[in-house]
Every structure is written in C-alpha cells, then in structure tokens.
C-alpha cells in the first residue's frame, strides 16, 4: 500500500477556494457582457494597473517591443518557434481527409476544416510566459486558422516586449495588452472594438481557467488548463538532486502548483525531502516555490512499479517525468497524463519552453479524458455524404423508411419515401414503410 511521506492541503480547502473563484468569475463575466469596454477598462486598471482607450497594439507599438530585444533573444525565440512549428506540421500531416465508397453509389467522407477565429491567451502576471505564444499561435497557424487574436497582460505597467515579439513572430493577426478574466471575456463575448472569436485556447491561472470553463458553449475551448501540475516517477536509478530540482522547477510557477514525487524507494523519498529544503535556501524564486511545496507538495512511496503505475493513473497529472530503469514500460502502460517526459536527459522545462511538444495541457485530472493542445484542436473534422445512383438511393431509402417508422418518425420516413418513389420507381403510400427491395 502506498505510504504518503508528505501530504498536501486537504481537498476540502481546495474546493472552498475553487467555489470562491467560480463566484468571482461569474460576476465579472456578467459585468463584461453588460458593460463591454467600460468594464474591461476598469478591470485592467484594477488588476494590472494599466489603462488605455484601445488595448489593441499598433504596428508601431509592436515593432517598438521587438526593438527592445537583443539579437540573441530574437534567435532564441526563433529556435523555439521552429521546434513547435516542425512538430505541429508533422502532426497535421497525420490528419487526412477521407472519401470512401461504402456501398455501390454511396460516397461518404470527412474533411478537416480550420476554425475561423481563435483567441490565444498568453499568461504573464508573475512572469512573461512568452512560450505560450509559440504553443498556441504557431499551432493555430499550422492548422490554417485565418484570424488569430492573442491577449497577454501587461508586465511592469506596459506590454511585455518578449511576449509581444513572440506573438508577432508566431503570426498573430491581432495583439492586445489585456490579461485575466477581462481578456477571456473580451475574446469570447466581443466588445465594440474586439470581434468575438470561435474558440479560446491557452493556459492561465485558476481565474482564467474558470472563465474558459464558464464560457464553454458560447465558444469552444481547448481544454481545462489551470495552474500547472507535475508528477515525478523515480526509482533508485536517479538521485535526490535531480528529483528535487524537477519538483521545485515546476513549483515556482505559482503558490497553488501541485508537485508530487512517486517512488518505490524510501531512501530516495527521504533524501529528496532533505534536498528540497537545501535547494529552497538558494532558489531565487523560493518564496513562491516554498509555499507551493508546503501546501501542494507530496511524496508517495509505493511497494512496486505496478502500484506506482496505478497511483500515477489515478493522479492523472498534467506533466509526468519518468526516471526509472523501465521508462518504456511506463510509456506503454500509463494512460492518464498530459505529457510524458522519459528519462533523466529530458525534463518538463524542455516541454514548457523549447523542445517542440505543446505545453498547453490538461490539469485537475482532465488527462483522464483529453490530451493537450495540438494542431487537431484547431480543426473540425466534418463529415459529408453523396449518393450517385438511383439504385443506391432507393436501397438506402427503403431501409431509412422502415427504421424511421420503427422510431415513430413519419417525417423522416417521408424524406426517404419520396426518393424511393422518384428514383426507385416504387409506389409507397404516404408515411408507410417502404417495401424490402429484392436483390438484383
């Protein structure tokens, strides 16, 4: 049985906090829908201390932001965006339109259609997370979306230069210096100056994630991508330093970030606990990471690899870092995770920033039923059908007539019957079952 060497905050406390977030978001979205730009401007001043008449950046403002970056900064962004582009393009190549003749004269198919207008949120409250621009905007571009709106909060009282550069370089068609619930609400509901989008994508804090959840239905969303989560699965083939580093490297995201070590080695578990204390004394972001680890950190010691696998699938973490003597076994058998990082040579930071896989991933156990953001999320797979011959429509129509009446749908049956009469040269009384057609 799994033993918890360190536990996190009780679930009831988390649920109480989520309830308060839900109520706050509901009120703010209602205000945005009622008062539009006026509400958005007040919210931007309140939360970001940033005020302007129009939050859309001009080309001159965008170029000024890009001009603040060094050549190396630009090259680094270009490298990261190239990796994301290459992987997204390879994913798109896996998607194929379909056309098949299922019976003589009956053609069925599907086609993959890009979503017209998408809103890409780039977080930037505590840190200017420009990587989220690569992950959402480039992927939308590869999919073929024609209108790509991107919002990011100001940083230090002005548009964040690195984020704006990444948004522009990735191919956003509209860039807004707007963050939080107000950005999500503006993109989904629309304002006098921002036409609404069809789908919202991108990670964010608990308020952003809740806003997306509440707006689902009015617009599409990629997935529930709230505060980041990390799970490290390790055995005694790795040491405590690398485990502690990988846990704290994600805990610095925010004070509500879960970071969990799952191991079958009590020695590694205890040493990792000590190593975390040591690293927290020198980590520059320790104020955030320490609180996250205190409230949401866990260390779970299992008896076997099978038990580690079962625990990991139950946790269904956003990120799962596997460092064991059987990494490929975990790849073959794990079923619930947002993204998997196999072996000590890779890590979650690679996925977050540069390696090419998308970092917008499911949180709060959503990995049980969805994967992360990818090019397919920006496309609709829509089916179509065509019947080429009189014989084919008469055959399908006779079945449709009888099956419709079996369900009590006379109108459906008549849609079929009129074609059996017209193309099958068969008399069928109104709203009665079509006869069985003899095989020729």
C-alpha positions as CSV (number, residue, x, y, z in Angstrom):
1,X,0.0,0.0,0.0
2,X,1.3,3.5,-0.9
3,X,2.7,5.5,2.0
4,X,2.5,9.3,2.0
5,X,5.7,10.7,3.4
6,X,4.5,14.2,2.8
7,X,0.8,15.2,2.2
8,X,-0.7,18.3,0.6
9,X,-3.5,20.7,1.7
10,X,-6.9,18.9,2.4
11,X,-9.2,18.6,-0.6
12,X,-12.0,20.5,1.2
13,X,-9.8,23.6,1.4
14,X,-9.1,23.4,-2.3
15,X,-12.8,23.0,-3.1
16,X,-13.7,26.0,-0.9
17,X,-11.1,28.1,-2.8
18,X,-12.5,26.9,-6.2
19,X,-16.0,27.9,-5.1
20,X,-14.9,31.4,-4.4
21,X,-13.1,31.6,-7.7
22,X,-16.2,30.4,-9.6
23,X,-18.5,33.0,-8.0
24,X,-16.0,35.8,-8.7
25,X,-15.6,34.8,-12.3
26,X,-19.3,34.6,-12.8
27,X,-19.9,38.2,-11.6
28,X,-17.0,39.6,-13.7
29,X,-18.2,37.9,-16.9
30,X,-21.7,39.2,-16.4
31,X,-20.3,42.7,-16.0
32,X,-18.3,42.4,-19.2
33,X,-21.3,41.2,-21.1
34,X,-23.4,44.1,-19.8
35,X,-20.9,47.0,-20.0
36,X,-18.4,45.8,-22.5
37,X,-15.3,48.0,-23.0
38,X,-16.1,50.1,-20.0
39,X,-16.0,47.1,-17.7
40,X,-12.8,45.7,-19.4
41,X,-11.0,49.0,-18.9
42,X,-12.0,49.2,-15.2
43,X,-10.8,45.6,-14.7
44,X,-7.5,46.2,-16.4
45,X,-6.8,49.2,-14.2
46,X,-7.9,47.3,-11.1
47,X,-5.9,44.1,-11.7
48,X,-3.0,45.2,-13.9
49,X,-2.8,49.0,-13.2
50,X,-2.9,49.5,-16.9
51,X,-5.2,51.9,-18.7
52,X,-5.7,52.9,-22.4
53,X,-8.5,53.6,-24.7
54,X,-7.9,50.7,-27.0
55,X,-6.0,47.7,-25.8
56,X,-5.1,46.5,-29.3
57,X,-1.4,47.3,-30.0
58,X,-0.5,49.2,-33.1
59,X,2.2,48.1,-35.5
60,X,4.4,50.8,-34.2
61,X,4.0,49.6,-30.6
62,X,4.7,46.0,-31.7
63,X,7.8,47.0,-33.5
64,X,9.0,49.0,-30.5
65,X,8.6,45.9,-28.3
66,X,10.6,43.8,-30.8
67,X,13.3,46.5,-30.8
68,X,13.8,46.2,-27.1
69,X,15.1,42.6,-27.5
70,X,18.7,41.6,-28.2
71,X,19.7,39.7,-31.4
72,X,20.2,36.6,-29.2
73,X,16.7,37.0,-27.7
74,X,15.3,37.0,-31.2
75,X,17.3,34.0,-32.3
76,X,16.3,32.1,-29.2
77,X,12.6,32.8,-29.8
78,X,13.0,31.8,-33.5
79,X,14.7,28.5,-32.4
80,X,11.8,27.6,-30.0
81,X,9.2,28.6,-32.6
82,X,10.8,26.4,-35.2
83,X,10.7,23.4,-33.0
84,X,7.0,24.0,-32.2
85,X,6.2,24.5,-35.9
86,X,8.0,21.4,-37.0
87,X,6.2,19.2,-34.6
88,X,2.8,20.8,-35.3
89,X,3.3,20.4,-39.0
90,X,4.2,16.7,-38.6
91,X,1.0,16.3,-36.5
92,X,-1.0,17.9,-39.2
93,X,0.5,15.5,-41.8
94,X,-1.2,12.7,-39.8
95,X,-4.6,14.2,-40.5
96,X,-6.2,13.1,-43.7
97,X,-9.4,14.0,-45.5
98,X,-11.4,10.8,-46.2
99,X,-13.5,9.7,-49.2
100,X,-14.8,6.2,-49.4
101,X,-17.5,4.3,-51.4
102,X,-19.2,2.2,-48.6
103,X,-21.8,0.6,-51.0
104,X,-22.1,0.9,-54.8
105,X,-23.1,4.5,-55.4
106,X,-22.8,5.7,-51.8
107,X,-19.9,8.0,-51.1
108,X,-19.0,9.1,-47.5
109,X,-16.2,11.3,-46.4
110,X,-14.9,13.7,-43.9
111,X,-12.8,16.9,-44.3
112,X,-10.6,18.7,-41.8
113,X,-11.6,22.4,-41.6
114,X,-9.6,25.0,-39.7
115,X,-11.6,27.0,-37.1
116,X,-12.0,30.6,-38.5
117,X,-11.3,32.7,-35.5
118,X,-9.3,31.7,-32.4
119,X,-8.3,33.6,-29.2
120,X,-4.9,32.7,-27.8
121,X,-4.3,33.6,-24.2
122,X,-0.7,34.1,-23.1
123,X,-0.2,34.3,-19.3
124,X,2.1,36.9,-17.9
125,X,1.1,38.0,-14.5
126,X,4.1,36.8,-12.4
127,X,6.4,36.0,-15.3
128,X,6.2,37.0,-19.0
129,X,5.5,33.5,-20.3
130,X,6.2,34.0,-24.0
131,X,6.4,30.3,-24.6
132,X,2.6,30.2,-24.6
133,X,2.6,32.4,-27.7
134,X,4.6,29.7,-29.6
135,X,2.4,26.9,-28.4
136,X,-1.0,28.5,-29.3
137,X,-0.4,30.9,-32.2
138,X,2.0,28.8,-34.2
139,X,-0.2,25.7,-33.9
140,X,-3.2,27.7,-35.0
141,X,-1.3,29.0,-38.0
142,X,-0.2,25.5,-39.0
143,X,-3.8,24.4,-38.7
144,X,-4.8,27.2,-41.1
145,X,-6.9,29.5,-38.9
146,X,-7.4,32.8,-40.7
147,X,-7.9,35.1,-37.7
148,X,-5.7,34.6,-34.6
149,X,-6.3,37.0,-31.7
150,X,-3.8,37.0,-28.9
151,X,-4.1,38.6,-25.5
152,X,-1.4,38.9,-22.8
153,X,-1.4,41.0,-19.7
154,X,1.0,44.0,-19.4
155,X,4.1,43.3,-17.4
156,X,5.5,46.1,-15.2
157,X,2.9,48.6,-16.4
158,X,3.5,48.1,-20.2
159,X,3.2,45.5,-22.9
160,X,5.8,42.7,-22.2
161,X,8.3,43.1,-25.0
162,X,9.3,39.4,-25.2
163,X,5.7,38.3,-25.3
164,X,4.7,40.8,-27.9
165,X,7.7,39.8,-30.1
166,X,6.7,36.1,-29.7
167,X,3.1,36.9,-30.6
168,X,4.1,38.8,-33.7
169,X,6.7,36.3,-34.8
170,X,4.3,33.4,-34.4
171,X,1.8,35.1,-36.7
172,X,-1.0,36.6,-34.5
173,X,-3.3,38.8,-36.6
174,X,-4.4,41.0,-33.6
175,X,-2.4,41.6,-30.4
176,X,-3.9,43.0,-27.2
177,X,-2.3,44.1,-24.0
178,X,-5.0,42.6,-21.9
179,X,-4.9,39.9,-19.3
180,X,-7.0,37.8,-16.9
181,X,-10.8,37.3,-16.9
182,X,-11.2,40.5,-18.8
183,X,-9.1,39.2,-21.8
184,X,-11.0,35.9,-21.8
185,X,-14.4,37.6,-21.6
186,X,-13.5,40.2,-24.3
187,X,-12.4,37.5,-26.8
188,X,-15.4,35.2,-26.1
189,X,-18.2,37.8,-25.8
190,X,-16.8,40.5,-28.0
191,X,-16.8,44.3,-27.5
192,X,-17.2,47.4,-29.6
193,X,-13.6,47.1,-30.6
194,X,-12.9,43.3,-30.5
195,X,-15.0,40.9,-32.6
196,X,-15.7,37.6,-30.7
197,X,-13.7,34.5,-31.6
198,X,-14.9,31.0,-32.1
199,X,-12.6,29.2,-29.7
200,X,-10.4,30.1,-26.8
201,X,-7.0,28.4,-26.1
202,X,-4.1,28.7,-23.8
203,X,-3.2,28.2,-20.1
204,X,-3.7,30.6,-17.3
205,X,-4.3,30.9,-13.6
206,X,-7.3,29.5,-11.8
207,X,-9.4,32.5,-12.7
208,X,-8.6,32.3,-16.4
209,X,-9.3,28.5,-16.4
210,X,-12.6,29.1,-14.7
211,X,-13.6,31.8,-17.1
212,X,-12.9,29.5,-20.0
213,X,-15.0,26.8,-18.3
214,X,-17.9,29.1,-17.8
215,X,-17.8,30.4,-21.4
216,X,-17.6,26.9,-23.0
217,X,-20.7,26.6,-25.2
218,X,-20.6,30.2,-26.1
219,X,-17.3,29.4,-27.6
220,X,-15.2,26.3,-27.9
221,X,-12.2,25.8,-25.6
222,X,-9.1,23.7,-25.9
223,X,-9.2,22.1,-22.5
224,X,-9.2,22.9,-18.8
225,X,-5.6,24.3,-18.4
226,X,-5.4,25.7,-14.9
227,X,-2.4,26.0,-12.5
228,X,0.4,23.7,-13.6
229,X,1.0,20.3,-12.1
230,X,4.0,17.9,-12.1
231,X,4.5,14.3,-11.1
232,X,7.9,12.8,-10.9
233,X,8.1,9.0,-11.0
234,X,11.5,7.8,-9.9
235,X,13.4,4.8,-8.6
236,X,16.9,4.5,-7.2
237,X,18.5,4.8,-10.6
238,X,18.4,8.6,-10.1
239,X,19.4,10.8,-7.2
240,X,17.6,13.2,-5.0
241,X,19.1,16.3,-6.5
242,X,17.6,15.8,-9.9
243,X,14.2,14.8,-8.3
244,X,14.2,17.9,-6.1
245,X,15.2,20.2,-8.9
246,X,12.5,18.9,-11.2
247,X,9.8,19.3,-8.4
248,X,10.9,22.8,-7.5
249,X,11.4,23.8,-11.1
250,X,7.6,23.5,-11.6
251,X,6.6,24.6,-8.1
252,X,7.9,28.1,-8.9
253,X,5.0,28.6,-11.4
254,X,2.7,29.6,-8.6
255,X,1.7,29.0,-5.0
256,X,-1.1,26.6,-6.0
257,X,1.1,24.3,-8.1
258,X,1.0,20.6,-7.1
259,X,4.4,18.9,-7.3
260,X,4.4,15.2,-6.4
261,X,7.2,12.6,-6.1
262,X,6.1,9.0,-6.7
263,X,8.8,6.4,-5.9
264,X,9.4,2.9,-4.7
265,X,12.5,3.9,-2.7
266,X,12.0,5.2,0.8
267,X,15.7,6.2,0.8
268,X,15.2,8.4,-2.3
269,X,12.0,9.8,-0.8
270,X,13.7,11.0,2.4
271,X,16.7,12.3,0.7
272,X,14.6,14.2,-1.8
273,X,12.8,15.8,1.1
274,X,16.1,17.0,2.5
275,X,17.4,18.1,-0.9
276,X,14.3,20.3,-1.4
277,X,14.9,22.1,1.9
278,X,18.5,22.6,0.8
279,X,17.6,24.0,-2.7
280,X,14.9,26.3,-1.3
281,X,17.7,28.1,0.6
282,X,19.2,29.3,-2.7
283,X,16.4,29.2,-5.3
284,X,15.7,32.8,-6.4
285,X,12.0,32.0,-6.7
286,X,11.9,30.3,-3.4
287,X,9.1,32.5,-2.0
288,X,6.7,31.0,-4.4
289,X,8.1,27.5,-4.7
290,X,8.3,27.1,-0.9
291,X,4.6,27.9,-0.4
292,X,3.6,25.7,-3.3
293,X,5.7,22.8,-1.9
294,X,4.3,23.4,1.6
295,X,0.7,23.4,0.6
296,X,0.6,21.2,-2.5
297,X,3.7,19.1,-2.5
298,X,3.5,15.4,-1.9
299,X,5.9,12.4,-1.6
300,X,4.3,9.0,-2.1
301,X,6.2,5.8,-1.5
302,X,4.9,2.6,-3.3
303,X,5.7,-1.0,-2.9
304,X,6.1,-1.9,-6.6
305,X,6.2,-0.5,-10.1
306,X,2.7,-1.7,-10.7
307,X,1.5,0.3,-7.7
308,X,3.4,3.4,-9.0
309,X,1.6,3.0,-12.3
310,X,-1.8,2.7,-10.6
311,X,-1.2,5.8,-8.5
312,X,0.1,7.8,-11.5
313,X,-3.1,7.0,-13.5
314,X,-5.2,8.0,-10.5
315,X,-3.4,11.3,-10.1
316,X,-3.7,12.0,-13.9
317,X,-1.1,14.8,-13.8
318,X,-0.5,17.4,-16.4
319,X,3.2,16.6,-16.5
320,X,4.7,13.2,-15.7
321,X,8.5,12.9,-15.5
322,X,9.6,9.3,-15.5
323,X,13.2,8.4,-14.4
324,X,13.4,4.7,-13.7
325,X,15.0,1.5,-15.1
326,X,11.9,0.8,-17.2
327,X,10.8,4.1,-18.7
328,X,9.5,2.5,-21.9
329,X,7.3,0.2,-19.7
330,X,5.6,3.3,-18.3
331,X,5.2,4.8,-21.8
332,X,3.5,1.6,-22.9
333,X,1.2,1.3,-19.8
334,X,0.4,4.8,-18.5
335,X,-3.0,6.0,-19.7
336,X,-3.7,9.3,-17.9
337,X,-1.2,12.1,-18.4
338,X,-1.0,15.4,-20.2
339,X,2.6,15.0,-21.4
340,X,5.2,12.4,-20.6
341,X,9.0,13.1,-20.2
342,X,11.0,9.9,-20.3
343,X,14.5,9.6,-18.7
344,X,16.7,11.9,-16.8
345,X,18.0,13.6,-20.0
346,X,14.7,15.4,-20.6
347,X,12.5,17.3,-18.2
348,X,9.3,19.4,-18.0
349,X,11.1,22.7,-18.6
350,X,12.2,21.4,-22.1
351,X,8.5,20.8,-22.9
352,X,7.5,24.1,-21.3
353,X,9.9,26.2,-23.4
354,X,11.5,24.8,-26.4
355,X,11.6,21.1,-27.4
356,X,8.5,21.3,-29.6
357,X,5.7,19.4,-28.0
358,X,2.8,21.6,-26.8
359,X,2.8,22.8,-23.2
360,X,-0.9,23.7,-23.0
361,X,-2.0,20.5,-21.2
362,X,-5.0,19.2,-19.2
363,X,-5.0,19.8,-15.4
364,X,-7.2,18.8,-12.5
365,X,-7.5,15.2,-13.7
366,X,-8.7,16.3,-17.1
367,X,-6.0,14.0,-18.5
368,X,-8.4,11.1,-17.9
369,X,-10.4,12.2,-21.0
370,X,-8.3,14.6,-23.1
371,X,-4.8,15.2,-24.3
372,X,-3.2,18.6,-24.7
373,X,-3.4,21.3,-27.3
374,X,-2.3,20.2,-30.7
375,X,-3.0,21.1,-34.3
376,X,-6.1,18.9,-34.4
377,X,-7.7,21.1,-31.7
378,X,-7.8,23.9,-34.2
379,X,-9.6,21.9,-36.8
380,X,-13.1,20.5,-37.2
381,X,-13.5,17.0,-38.7
382,X,-16.8,17.3,-40.6
383,X,-18.5,14.5,-42.4
384,X,-20.2,14.6,-45.8
385,X,-22.2,12.2,-48.0
386,X,-23.2,11.8,-51.6
387,X,-25.4,9.3,-53.4
388,X,-24.6,8.8,-57.0
389,X,-27.2,6.4,-58.4
390,X,-30.9,5.8,-58.4
391,X,-30.4,2.3,-57.2
392,X,-28.3,3.4,-54.3
393,X,-30.8,6.0,-53.0
394,X,-33.7,3.6,-53.4
395,X,-31.8,0.9,-51.4
396,X,-30.7,3.3,-48.6
397,X,-34.1,4.9,-48.7
398,X,-36.1,1.7,-48.1
399,X,-34.0,0.9,-45.0
400,X,-34.3,4.5,-43.8
401,X,-38.1,4.5,-44.3
402,X,-38.6,1.4,-42.2
403,X,-36.1,2.4,-39.5
404,X,-37.6,5.8,-39.2
405,X,-41.1,4.5,-38.6
406,X,-39.7,2.0,-36.1
407,X,-38.8,5.1,-34.1
408,X,-42.1,6.8,-34.8
409,X,-40.7,9.5,-37.2
410,X,-43.1,9.7,-40.1
411,X,-41.5,12.9,-41.4
412,X,-38.1,11.2,-41.6
413,X,-39.7,8.2,-43.3
414,X,-41.2,10.5,-46.0
415,X,-37.8,12.0,-46.7
416,X,-36.8,8.5,-47.6
417,X,-40.1,7.5,-49.3
418,X,-40.1,10.4,-51.7
419,X,-36.8,9.3,-53.1
420,X,-37.8,5.6,-53.2
421,X,-40.8,6.7,-55.3
422,X,-38.9,9.1,-57.5
423,X,-35.6,7.2,-58.1
424,X,-36.7,3.7,-57.2
425,X,-39.9,3.7,-59.3
426,X,-41.7,2.1,-56.4
427,X,-45.1,3.2,-55.0
428,X,-45.0,3.7,-51.3
429,X,-48.2,5.0,-49.6
430,X,-47.6,8.2,-47.6
431,X,-46.0,7.7,-44.2
432,X,-45.9,3.9,-44.5
433,X,-42.8,1.6,-44.6
434,X,-41.1,1.2,-47.9
435,X,-41.0,-2.4,-49.1
436,X,-37.9,-4.5,-48.9
437,X,-36.1,-4.3,-52.2
438,X,-35.1,-7.5,-53.8
439,X,-31.5,-8.1,-54.7
440,X,-30.9,-7.8,-58.4
